[in-house]
Amino acid sequence: MAAESAAEKFDKLLEVMAELRGAHGCPWDKEQTHVSLKPCLLEETYELLDALDDGDPKKLREELGDVLLQVVFHSQIAAEDGRFTIKDVVTQLTDKLVRRHPYVFAGEPVPENTAAVLKQRLQIKADEKKSGEAKSALGNVPKAMPALARAQSITQRAAHLGFDWPNVEPVWGKVEEEIQELKNAAASGDRQRTAEELGDLFFSLVNLARFLDIEAEHALAQTIDRFTRRFHYIETKLGEANKTLDQSSLEEMDLLWEEAKKIEAGEKHPE
């Protein structure tokens, strides 16, 4: 028997999804809506990001499948309502890829570098907006994105359009300026002004991350992970001494924190 083609496997997936939503399908699957599935999509996306960080191909394959399930699930719900099908989704995506790469599919000159590619793509996306809608070359960065990631995406798009610092030096200066403005706002006691200045500082730091070729969201996530590991080390060591956090002094915890840092440094740079 010949092996199933990719198309046949995909069709089988669609059949399974339709069966799960069918009259004799799964009660949970049949109850789901576009809205109820939003947390699932978000969770699966973050699990995929974790798998990308882990570098385990088996886990990555599994998590890619889980994200694909969400696409198929939403498309099945839409098909049942007579709005669109998974084929419409695939067709629209294919057309978009072709349209946004005219130098590949329409014989136009190839942009000279990646920056030129991204600048052209942003303009194409702006031109695709329906007449009557507000057009912006920045495009439509989702408001649901984590704030640091959204800020970096917006500043990257602005940079590709030429709205950017000439080099990293003035960015350092901007960060220092925003720190001083935040201090002044905090000293004034004005909470709204302080919040605005804090936001400005975050935004400046995101710009700095971009110039340093660092993903701000990922950098902060790594810091959170380090803090969590070190704090867990403190809890573990205190537990071994039959002590709890509230029974320990800040000095004791600081010493254990430094121990955790030294252990991590030794693991990264073994002699």
N, C-alpha and C positions, 0 to 999 in steps of 0.2 A: 504494500500500500504506500502510495506517495505521501511524503510529509506534507502537512498542512502549510499553506502559504501564509504570509503575514496577514493578507486580506481576509483569509478564511478564519484565522485566529481572532481577528478583530470582530468579524461578523458573529463569531461564537460568543464573544464578550457581550455584544449588544443583545443577543438572544437571551443570555443569562440575566442581564439587567432587566429586560422586558418581562421575563418570567418572575423575577423577584417582585416586580411591581404589579404583576397580573392578579387575577381573581384568586388563584390558589397559591399566591406567593407569600412572602414574609410580611407579617403584620407591621413590623417596624419600618421596613422599606416602603411599604404602601402608604404609611402615614407622613412620610417626609415631604417637605416643600423646599422651594429655593431658600426661604428664610431660615427654616430649621436646620438646613445643611451648612449654613455659614460657619458655625463653630467647627464643624468637621473639616471643612476646606482649610480653615486657618490652622487647625491642629496638624493636619496632614502636611501642609506646606512647611511648617516649622520642623516636623519630623524629617522631611526631605532635606532641609537645610542642615540638620544634625548629621544625617547620613553623608552628606557632601563633605562635612568637616571630618567625619570619622574615616572616610576613604575606604570603607568596606564595600566592595562591588555587590555582594549579595544583599546587603542592607539597602544600598542605593537602588538596586533593581526593584526590591520590594516596595520602597517608598515612592518610587516613580509610578509604580502600578497603583498605589493608593491614591496618588494625585490624579492619575488618569481616571480612576473610578469616579472621582468627584465630577470630572468633565462629562463622563458618560451618564452619570446619575442626573445631573442638571439637564442634559440634553434629552434624556428619556422623559423627564417631567414636562419639559417644553413640548415634546412631540405629542404627549398625551393631551395637552391643551390645544394642539393644532397650531402652535406658534412657529416652531422650527424643529429640525431634526439634527442629529449628529453630522449628517452629510452636509447640511447647510453650514455648520460650524467649520468643518474641514475645508469646504469650498471657499468660504470667506477668508479663512486663514491663508490658504494657498494663493488666492488672488492678492491678498495684502502683501505677502512676501514678494511676489512678482512685481507688484506696483512700487514697492519701496526699494527695489534693487534694479532700477532701470539700466544701470551700467552692466548688469549681468544678463538681463532678459530683453532689453530693448535697444541694445547696441550703442548706448550713450557712453561718453568717455568715463573711464574709471577714475574716481577721486584719487588725489595724490597720496592721501594718508588716512588713517583712522579718524582723525579729527574732522577731516573734510567729509568723510562718510557720514559721521554722526550729525554734522551740521546740515547736510543735504536731507538726511532722514527726518530731522526735526521739522524742516521746512515742508517736506512732503506730507507729514502728519498734520501740520497746520493747514495746508491746502485741502486736506481731506475733510475738514470740518464742514458741516452743512452750512449753506448760506443762511445768514441770520444769527448764527451762533457767534459768540465772541471768539475771535481767533487769536492765538498766541503761539509763537514759535517754541515756547517752553512746553507746549503740549498739555496733557491732562494728567499730572502726577496724582495718583490716588490719595485722597485725604486719609484713607484707612491705613496707609503705610505707617510703620513706626516713625516717629518724628525725625530721628537722626538719619535714617535711610532716605526719608522724603527730602530732607534738607540737602543731603548730598546729591541726590538725583537732580533736584532743581538747580543747584549751583553748577553741576556738571553740564547741564543743558545750556545754562546761561553762558558758561565758559566757551562751549563749542560755537556759540553765536557771537563771540568776541567781547562779551561783557565780563571781564575778569581782571584780576591783578596781573601786572607784567611778570612778577616773580614772587617768591615766597617771602622776601624781606618785608614788604608792606603788610603782609598777612600777619606776621609776628607782631608788627606794630599795632595792627587792628585788635589783636587779642589783648595786648597790654592795655590799649585804650579802653576796651570794653570792661576789663577787670576793674579799672579805676572808676568807670562810670557806675558799675555795679556797687562798688564800695560806697560811692557818694549817695546812690539811691537807697541803699540799706541804712545808711546813717540818717537819712532824712525821715525814715519811718513810713514812707509811702509804699505800701505793699504792691499796688498796681505798677508803679514806676519800677520798683525792684524786680517784679516778675518780668517786665518788659526788658530790662537790662540783662537779666539772667538769660532770657531767650536770645538776646543779641550776642551774648558771650558764647552760648551753645552754637549759634549759627557761625560765628567767627571760627570756633574750634573745628567745626565741620569743614569749613573752607581750608583750614590748615591741614586737616587730615587728607583732603583731596590733593593738595599740593605735595604732601609727603607720600602720596600713593598708598594711603591706608583707608580701608573702609571703616568709617566711624562706628557704624552699628556693630560690626564684628569686633572692633577693638574694645568697645564697652562691654560686649557680651563676654569677651575673654577676661576682662577685669572682674566682672561679676562672678565668673566661674572661679577665678583665683581667690576672691574674697570668701566664697562659699567653702572652698577646700580648706583654707586656712582656719576659718571659723570652726569647721567640723573638727580640725585637728585640736583646737583649743578644747572643744567639748569632750573629745575622746580622752585627751590627757587628764583633764580635770576629773572625768569619770573614773579613770584608772586610780586616781588619788581619792576616790569616794567624795568628790566635791562637785557642787553645781555652780553654775555661773553666778548666781546671786550670793554664793558663799565665798566667792573669790574676789580679790582686789583687781583693780585695773592694771596695776603693776604686774601681777601674776599673769594676767591674760596677755599683756604686751610682750612679756618674755616668751610665752608660748607662740605668740604670733611671729616673733622673730625666728624662733626655732623652725616653724613651718616654712618661712621664707628661705632659710638656709638649706633645708631639706630639698625644697624645689630647685634651688640654685644648683645643688649637688647633683640632682637628677638630670638637669639640663646640661651641666658641664662636668661630667665625672672625670676624675683624675686618671 
